[in-house]
Amino acid sequence: MGRGEVASKQKDIATLKAEIDRLVNAIATAQSAPEAVVRAITERQERLNALEADLRAAQRAPAAITAELKAMRESAQRRIRDLRAVLDRNPDEARAVMQALFAGPLRFTPTEEADGRRYRVTGTASIRSLLEVTEGGSSRFTKSASPAGFEPASPA
């Protein structure tokens, strides 16, 4: 929900509250509570409740998105550390996998973020060469395997 929508909902809420107050005052000064006025109050109160719920949800959304982005960034950083450790264990095999995986060079472009310098990595990746099988039935990377901890969870 954009700022304009939030402002519009806040304006609608203020209008509905003023209308409800006027209707309640009309009942308070009347000898008996007219059914139409009571119905009007009920309708406006229901609309007010819906608008306030929408507004609360809109105000919580940015915090939820920020938390999710933080969790995703931490997960990506953890996976990169894990990948780096795997590649460090066997640099020759890692180099061959990286050359097969990326069709050309990777470009690292520095970017400034609010919390520090980051790099945008661009390049073209393809897993085709990793999956190709030679005429003899073997893969180019017959010794490649996922290290412990990278296996998919087996169904229970």
Order of alpha helices (4+ residues) and beta strands (2+ residues): alpha-alpha-alpha-beta-beta-alpha
